[in-house]
Amino acid sequence: MKWILFAWKNVMRNKRRSLTAMLITAMGTAAVLIGGGFALFTYESLEEMTARDSGHVVLAAQRGFDNDEDVPLQHGLSGAAALAAHYAAQPGVRAVAPRIQFSGLVSNGDKSAVFIGSGVDPDVDFRLRGPQLDFVAGEAPGPSEAVPEIVIGDELATLMKVKVGGSLTLLGTTTEGNLNAVDAVVRGIVKTGVPEIDRRLVMTDIRAVQRLLLTDKVGSLAIYLKDTAQTEAMAAQVKSTHPELAVRTWRDLAVFYQAVRALYNRIFGILGLIMVVIVAFAMSNTLGMAVVERTREIGTLRAIGTQPGEVVRNFVLEGAAIGTAGAVIGMLAAGATTLVLLFAGLEMPPPPGRSIGYPLLLSFSPPLYLGATLVVVALAAAAAWFVSRRAAHKPITEALSHV
Amino acid sequence: MNAPTLELAVRASTVRLTDLRKRYRVGDDWAEALKGVSLAAAAGEMVALTGPSGSGKSTLLNLAGLIDTQDSGTREIGGKPVDGLDDAALTNLRREQVGFIFQGFNLVPVMNVADNVEYPLLLLGRPPAERRRKVAEILERTGLAGLAGRLPDALSGGQRQRVAIARALVKSPSLVIADEPTANLDSHTAQQIVDLLRELSHERGAAVVVATHDERMSAHCDRVLRLADGELLTGELQ
């Protein structure tokens, strides 16, 4: 305790210089925590978005994910209802949603456009997707009626000049390779935030799609879990229970998430590295000056029996004290920024390829805060070690005659 | 030609330096700081080293205080040879057995009087209760009891040198090295410091080797050794 007190008194010996080093350390810590908090929030948001879109664990028949079908649902999944019931009964499962991805032409009688469709269970899917689907008009479709209800993207609605209540015809290729058509009523218009999707999106009851494609198969079953962290465990369970099925997790299917994560990891990794260099320079400069100024004192302490290692330890404690103070100030600044952003309601502009921005929020991560603090303190201590070890081993007579 | 060697210890020597030689490089040449000097000092004895600047006093003090190494000759502390010990062992020896008093006081400015005096005991790992007791005792003896919480900057020169004496003697070393301890003090204060150093070293059985130009200082020493050009000229028992 005496040594820590001694170190702190030495830190306070030149208040202005120590304060400058603390503030630089604090800014570095805050920058890393704010940048890291933003990256974590983005990862969490994308994880949730991806998991809401695809489901946490997705099952299909063997080759169901291969995208090499000659006709729709050539590798479709039979007996989906029994499988869905089985997994819906498992602990930790929130819901199981059957899906069919299909495509074709949509026509308003005057003109046609290519659509990419999803056959879904309306009761389950629209509830699970939550805020990811922004209804700009109308609402989610009900169960399949004689005339099925559909939800379409807002740009497709503009292209087809159709409003809620309007009628469109869907043309698709059946599982036998023939053309089939079905009339549908527009029940809702949505915006996903991705113009490319909004220009082609059609969603409807999976039973209507099965009627259009003339099949009772489904493309896949999406298992939604209560806890995303259980994804791998559930995937393993499915693989052992139904080894004949192909299994993918949301992470396997999340190309955009993986790309963003890789990009942000690099950006914020470089930012962190720059901060490490800045903090190291600031600490080396501050403590280096202190070492030079106190060379005579070091000589005195050595003469009266202080080992070189103990001299270095004193400087390391000083460095750690400055680092700790700076890290604490930085954590407080980052925490305050996190809180302010929570209530400020600021938005980030839409990312490339998207038309909707997203909230500017920071995640508060105790491991990130702890890790950043440990790195900063260790860095400060290492800088102190580096600049003091030479002075501590200087010949005592030389140190005592230092002016 | 060998320089004169003087062996004047009258009791068992605390420090014994034999035929010490030391030279320094000055530009392209070598300057001989000590030319075979021998010295012994016994417990409780106070030995003054006098001589003009450059005569080798400081070099001899540094060698006696184990903060420098000679080119040749031998050193013993408490009857044990110290040459050949590594830096860590020499540091431990200084920690346990040698006290230093510097001309410029050399107190640690961020430590108050009590902390400065306590520091050597802290290095020795003495328990807190013992440290407090010894510090209080020596501060009382040096007339600093009321100044324990003051920083060195708030003290006069005489008070600072008292703190330095207290720091040197608090661990009851067998040897005290003092380099011009009265040089920065007025005559009245210098007299007090000389008296205090003599009293405490006798009381604690420490041998004191003091380099000085101050005749009042040397007048109070048991012996005065004169150095010139790195050679010991004479010795007197007072």
Interface residues (C-beta under 8 A of the other chain):
Chain A: K2 F6 K9 N10 M12 R13 R296 E297 T300 L301 R302 A303 I304 G305 T306 Q307 P308 E310 P395 I396 T397 L400
Chain B: N62 G65 I67 D68 D87 A88 T91 N92 R94 R95 E96 V98 G99 F100 F102 N106 V108 P109 V110 M111 D115 Y119 P120 L122 L123 L124 R167 A168
